[in-house]
Amino acid sequence: MQIVERIANILQELSSVPDGLTLSELSEVTGLPPGTCHRLLGGLEDVRLVGRDETSLRWKPGVGLLQIASGLYRSSSTASIDRALEALRDRWQECFFVAVLSQDEVICIRSIETSDPHRVSVTVPLGRRLPLHASASAKAILADLPVEVSRRMLGAAPRPRFTESTRTRIADVERDLVQTRARGYSTCDQEMEAGVIAHAVHLGGASDGHRSLGVIGPRERLMGEAGQGLLDALVATAQELDGVIAPSFDGAARLARRA
C-alpha cells in the first residue's frame, strides 16, 4: 500500500498548485527522494495522469487525471450543467466552474474557460482543491452547512495566508459566512491572488447542499462596467439549476455523523 500512498500524495500536491511543480519541489513537499519521485512520475505520465511542460520542466495533472476529476458526479443533469456553463461563458467570456464537497475537501469538477483567445483570463483547473477558508466556492458551500459542521471543517483544515487579504482566523471566516448567507453569494476578493476576484453561489436543492457554481476573473473587469449584471446572471443560473444535480454520495448523513 506504500506505493499507493506515494502516488496519491504526488497527485494531491500537483493538483493543488496551478503552475505545477518541478521534480525538486515535488520531492521537497512530498518528502520522497528525487529518484523515487522521478520513477513514479514516469509511470504516471505513461498513463496520462501527469504531464511535464518541456519549457518550464514543471509537472502538472494530466488529461487522465482531469477526466477522473470531471467524473466525480454522474447524473442525467450533466448536460444541463454544461449547457448552463457554456451559456454563461458565451455571454460573459469569463471562467465559470462547479465545485463539490467531497470528504471535507472542495474540488473543482467542471470548468469552462473563455473562448476568446485574446482575452486575459483566470482559470480554475479540473481537480483543483479549493481552500475552505479563502475560496468563494468553498465558502458558498460552508455557508449552507450547519455552523458546527463548518466550524469543525475550518478547524481541521490548513488555513495558509495567500495574500494580505486572506482571512486565516476562524472567527473572521465565520463572519464572512454570515454575510454570504445574508446576501446569497460568496466572494473571494483578492484572498488567493492579488487582482483576482471570484463569486460563487450555493448549487442544489434540499437534497444536495454540497456544490457551488462560481465565476473568477480579473478584479478590475468583474467589478467594472464590463461585469455589471454578471452576479445577477450567476445567481439566476444557480436558481434554475437548483436541485438538478443529484448527489453522488450520502453527504448529508456523513456530515450529520461527524458533527
N, C-alpha and C positions, 0 to 999 in steps of 0.2 A: 504493500500500500504506500510505501515511501515515495515511489516514483509518481504515483497519482497525486500525492500531496504536493510534490515539487512542481508538477505540470500545472496543477490548479493555482499554485502560488504565482507562477510565471504569468499565466493568463490573466489573473486578477490584477497584478501590478501593471501589465501592459494596457489593460482596458481602463485603468484609472488615470492614465497620462495621455492627453490628446496628441502630443507631439512625439510620443514614443520614447523608448529608452535605448541607449547604447548597451553593448554587452557588459561593459564595466559597471554602468549604472544599474543594470538589472542584477548583476552579481551582488552589488552592494545592498540593494533593497531586499533581495530575497535571502541573502546570507549563503548563497550557493557558490562554490568555486567557479571561476570563469570557464574552465574546461567543461564542467557539468552543464552549465547554462548553454554553452555552445552546442553540445551534443543534443540536449533536449530541444533547443530552438531548431536545429536541423531537422529533427523528426517532425516537429510541429509544422515546419514550413513545407515539408513534403505532402502533408495532408491539408494544406492551406489554412491552418488555424492561426498562423502568424505569417508575417511578411517583413522584409527588410528593404528600407529605402536605400538604394545604391549610392545616392549622393551624400546623405547625412549619416548613413550606416546605423540608423535607428530602427529598432524593431517595433512593429505595431500589430494590432489584431488583424488577422487575415480574413478573407472572404468567407471561409468556412465558419469562423467564429461568429461573424456578423449574421450569418444565416441561422445559426443556433440561437443567437440572441433575439432575432426577429421572430423566432418560433416559440417564444415564452408563452404566448397565448395563441390559441386556435379557436375560432368560432365563426359562425356564419356572418358575423358583423365585420370581419376583417376588411372586406371590400368597401363597406360603408365608411370605415375609419380612414382607409387610404384615399377614398374619394374626397372626404372632408378635408384631409391634409392637403391634397392636391388643389382643391378649390381655394383654400386659404393661401397657399403658396402662389398660385397664379394671380390672385388679387393683390397680394402684398409683397411678393418676392422676398420673403424672409424665411428663416429656417423654423419649421413647426415640427413638433415631436410629441410622442406619447411615452410616458414613463410609468413603471409599475412597481409596487412594493412587493418584494419577494425576500422572505427570511430576513427581515429588518434592514434590507438594503433597497434603495430606489435605483432602478436601472432603466435606461432608455431602450425601448423595444420597437419603436417606429420613429423614423426621422426622414424628413424631406427637405432638401436644400433649394435655394433659389435656382431658377432655370436660366437666369441672366448671367452669362459668363463674365461680364464686365462689372458686375455689382460686388462691392465689398460686403462680405457677409461673415457671420459667425455660425458655426455648426455644432451639433451635438452628435457624436458618432454612435451608432448602434452598439449596445453592450456597455456603454459608459456608465459607471457607477456615479451617482449624483449625491453629494454630501447632504446629510439630513439638515444640518444647521444653516446652510448657506444657499442651496439651490431653490429656485422658485418651484420647481416640480415637486421636490420633496416636501417643501413647506405647505403646498396645496394639499398634499396627501395627509401630512401630520395634522393639519388644522381640522380635518374631518374625523380624526380618531378621538377616542376618549382622552381627556387630559392626562390621566395617569399612564396611559399607554404611550403617548407621545413623549412624556417626560422620561419614562423608562428607556425608550429608544434613544433619546438625545443623550441621556446619561451614559449609556453603554457605547455610543459611537464616538470616534475621534472627532474633534472639532478644531481643525487647523485654521490658522489665520491666513487667508489668501491675499487680502488687501487691507488697507486701513479701515474699510467699511465693513469687514467681516465681523459678524456677531459671534463670539465664542462662549459667552456666558449663557447658561440655560435660561436664566430669567429674562435676558434680553431677547432670546429666540422666542420664548413663550409669549412675550408682549407682541412680537411680530405676528405670531399665530393668532392672537386675539384680533389684531387688525385685519388679518386675512379672513377670518370668519365673518367679521362685520361688513367688509366690502365685497366679499365673494370671489376674490382672486388674490394670488400671492405675487410678490415681486422680489427679484434679486437685483438690486441696484448697485452694480459695481462691487458686489460682495465676493465675487470669484475672479473677476478680471476688470481692470480699470477700463472705462469707456464702453463697457458692455452691460446691457440690461436684459432681463428676462421676466416674463409674466407667465403665470400658469393658473389653470382652473381645475378644480376637482372634477373628475370624469367618472360617471357611473351612478346608478340609482341606489336604492336602499340595499339591494342585494350585492352591490360591488362598490365599496368605497375606497379602493386601493389603487387608483390610477389617476393620472392627470394629463391634461393637454396643455402644451406650452409653446411659447414663441421666444426666440432670442435674436438679438441683433445689436448693432452699434447704438449706443445710448442717444447720441445726437439725432439720429434718424427716427428711432422709435418714439422719442419724446418730442420730436419736432412736428412740423406740419405734415410731413410725409407719413407719420404714424397715426394721425388723427382718425379715429374710428376703428383702429386695429383691435384695441382691447375689447370694444363692444362686439366686434365680429368673433373674437376668441370665445367670449362668454356665450354668445348666441349659438355658436357651433357646439360647444360643450353641452348646452341645454338640449340641442337637437339630438345629440348622441347619448344623452343621459340614459343609462340603463341598457344601452345597446350591447356594450361589451359584457360578455358573460365571464364570471370568474373562473380561472383555471385551477384554483385551489380553494380550500375552505379557509380563507384568510380570516374571516370574522371569528370563527371558532378558535383558531390558533391564537389570535390576539387576545381573546377573552381568557384563554387558559393561562397566558403569560402575564396578564395584568395583575 
